[in-house]
Amino acid sequence: MGTVIPIKKWNLDTNEWDKAIRTEDRLNAFSVAAYEDIVNTMRSNKFHYILVASGYRVGNLTNNPKKISDRKNNMNKVINFFSSKRGNYRIEQILVDRDAPLREQSEAIALYIDELARQKQVSSISFLGFSKCGAIGVDMLKYFMDPRSFIKTHIYSISTPYTGSLIASPLLIERRIKEILESRFGKNEATKMLQKKLMRIYYANFSNSHMDLDIALPNGVKRCMEEVYDESFLKNLFSRENMEKIRLVNSFLNICTCITSEVRTGAVKSADFTTLGLCLLDEYLQKGESDGIVTLKSQQEITSHSKVRELIIPTSHNSLGNEYGRTMILKEVSKNIDGRRF
């Protein structure tokens, strides 16, 4: 089991962090979930930290504000992987705040990494930022206050929507779904009803706040949502300051994911319904050019601004839930964990 440690909660009324977290807000607060230490080397008291940030909030994974099953988000598979490796490990999940602007969460994570980097027993910090958290992994570097954070930290930006994601763009999603349904079934009342049902499902799974809206495509947010949308986050992601900081960090790997015919075939054979659903999104919403959520072009945009290493893995956006994708990512983390640039 993972123990949930609430850190702070964003207050939309004051636009500031509340240090005191109300009980009813704990499922939506910026938090860390810590799992049992993996000790493979008794002779050393040093640990490698693996920080997994998948863009989930506490409430996405549990109804218990204090505990999360290690099966959620496949953390048990991550733990099992490092249990067989040399060295000692501390595996943690970074759980985002539902309402805080992503730039504020970037700073919050940077401060947390600063705290870890100051500790002598921390050998390295591997930050695995999936989707929106990959963008946070780029943005947070400018908030590092301790030079040891750069020296010890490896950044893995995975399936990152650097230029935005259609799925996080309510206005564009509505237009796209309407276009698809009308092209298939024509303009009629039944089509309108189906569109409304699909949008109800969409909004039931959407945060309707910064957590998702800050990675929307340009002109993808309704006016009624603009108060909880920070369009400057993605606009400034490739600023000179951010790109210069990438060169200072120990290592940076941009991992792209994309759905291929092999991914589709594998999903059918293994009855992987999550991947099958993402395959449908890829085909109908993304025109077969994505991992189901983020286009490959958007994921690769950083290479136009910085000379970072890139790895393309044939898997869906749910790479941590797919054995092949997960293994490929964790092998990279394990391979680089003892690397030093300084």
Residue, then its C-alpha position, 0 to 999 in steps of 0.5 A: m500500500g502507498t501512504v498518501i502525504p498531503i502537501k497543500k491545496w490550491n484555493l481558487d478563491t484566493n489563487e494561493w496555496d492553502k497550507a491547512i488542508r480541509t478533510e474534504d479537500r484531501l482527495n484533490a490536494f497536491s500530495v505524495a504517495a510513498y511506498e515501502d523502501i526497496v533495500n537490495t544493498m544492506r551495506s549502503n544507506k543511500f537510495h535512488y528515488i523514483l518519482v512517478a507523476s502520471g497526472y492523477r490526483v488522489g481521488n482518481l486512484t482511491n476514495n481513501p485519502k490516506k492509502i492507495s493500493d499499489r495496484k493502482n496505476n500499476m505501481n506494483k509492477v514498477i516496484n517489482f521491476f526495481s526489486s530485482k535491481r542492484g541498489n536501494y530504491r524509494i518509489e513515490q507517486i506525485l499526485v497533482d492538485r485538481d485546481a492549481p495552475l500547472r506552473e504552480q505545480s511545477e514550482a511545488i514539485a521543484l521545491y520537493i526535489d530540492e528537499l530530496a537533493r539536499q539529503k546525503q542519502v539520496s543518490s539520484i532522483s528519476f522524475l518520470g513525467f507522463s503526459k501533462c507531468g512531462a510538461i511540468g518536468v520541463d517547466m519545473l527546472k527553472y524553479f530549482m534553488d539547489p544546484r544538487s537538484f540539477i546534479k542528481t535529477h534525471i528527467y523522463s518526459i513521456s507522452t508529453p503534449y508540448t503543444g497541447s492535446l485535443i482531449a484537453s480542449p472541450l470546445l474542439i472536442e465538441r466540434r470534432i465529435k459533432e463532425i464525426l457523428e454527422s458525417r456517419f449518421g447525418k444531421n438529425e435528432a438522434t445524432k444530437m442526442l448521441q452527441k449530448k450523451l458522449m459529451r456528458i461522459y467526457y465532462a464526467n471524466f474531465s476536471n474542468s479546471h487547470m489540471d486538464l485545461d492548461i494543456a488545451l490546444p489554442n482556442g480549445v477552451k470555452r469562455c466560461m472556463e477561462e478563469v481556470y485556464d492558464e494559456s501562458f503555461l504551454k506558450n512559455l514552455f520553450s522559453r530560453e530559460n527553460m531550454e537552458k535549464i534542460r542542459l544543466v540537468n543530469s539527463f533528459l530523455n524525451i519518450c514518445t509513444c504512438i499506436t501502430s498496427e502491432v499495438r492494435t493487434g496486441a491489444v486485441k489478442s490480450a483483450d486490453f480494453t484500455t488500449l483498444g479504447l485508445c486505439l479508437l480515439d486515435e483512429y476517430l479523433q486523432k486521425g491515426e497520428s497519436d497514442g490515443i491522447v497526444t499526437l506524435k507531432s506534439q510529443q516531438e515538438i521539444t526537439s525543435h527547441s533543444k537537442v534532447r535525446e528521444l526514444i519512440i516506443p510503439t505503445s498507447h498513452n497508457s504506457l505504464g499499464n502496458e507491459y512492453g511500454r512499461t518495461m522499455i521505460l523502466k529499462e531506460v531509467s535503470k540504465n541511466i540511474d548511476g550516470r553522472r555528468f559532473 
